[in-house]
Amino acid sequence: MREAKEDLLLCGQSNSGLTEPAHFTAIALAQITSVFITTYIEDSDSGLDYSDSYLFIKIIENYVKEVGEAFLSIEKPI
């Protein structure tokens, strides 16, 4: 565990090392969702309304930031 100040033997549950994977997962899901939201944005014949797409992308960006901050705040040094 990198946040430990000295070597120790872990027994039981731990949230060690979950901050970065959780944040990267949120980033990846945001990127994939943004691609789906804007796939046919330039196609005027698609029949879909993309007027709210950028608003949704901004909401998703805020969510990613909050996920990163939430996991960082619960990561405690051991």
N, C-alpha and C positions, 0 to 999 in steps of 0.2 A: 504494500500500500504506500503510495508516494506521499500521502499527507501525514504519515506517521513520522515522528521525530526519531524513533529508534526501531530496530527490528522487533517484531512481535509475532506471535502465533495467533492467527485468527480463529476463533471458535464461534460459530453462529452466524447470524445474518449481518450483512454490511452493505452500505450504499457507496462503498469506495469505488471510484472509477466510473460512476454512472453519469456524471455531469456532462462530459464531452460527448459520449454516445447519444445521450438524450437530446442535446442541443443540435448535433449533426443530423439526427433523425428528423427533428422538426424542420431544419433547413432543407433537407432532401425532399420531404413531403411538400413543403411550400414551393419548391422549384417545380416539382411535378405538377402540382395543382395549378400553378401559374401558367404552365404550358398548356394544360387542358382548357383553362379559362380563356386563353387568347389564341387558340389554334386557328380559328377561322375569322379572326377579327377584321382582316382586310378583305374578306370575301363578302361582297355586298349581296350576292345571290344566296347566301346560306339561310336566310330567313330567321336568323337568331339575333336577339338584341344584346349587344355587347356594351351598352352604355354604362353599366355598373361594374365592368370587369376590373378597371383600375382601382375602384373603391374596394373591391374584394381583395385585390392584391395587397393594398395598403393594410387592410385588416389582418391579412395573413402575416405580413411583415411584423406587425405589432405583436401578434401571437407568438411568432418565433422569438422575438426579443424577450417577451414575458417568460417563455419556457426556459430560455437560457438563464435569465435572472433568478427564476424560481429554483432551479436545480443548483445554481451557484450559492444561493442563500441557505439551502439546507445541507450543503456539503460542509461538514465540520471537521476541523483538525482533530486527530485522535491523540 
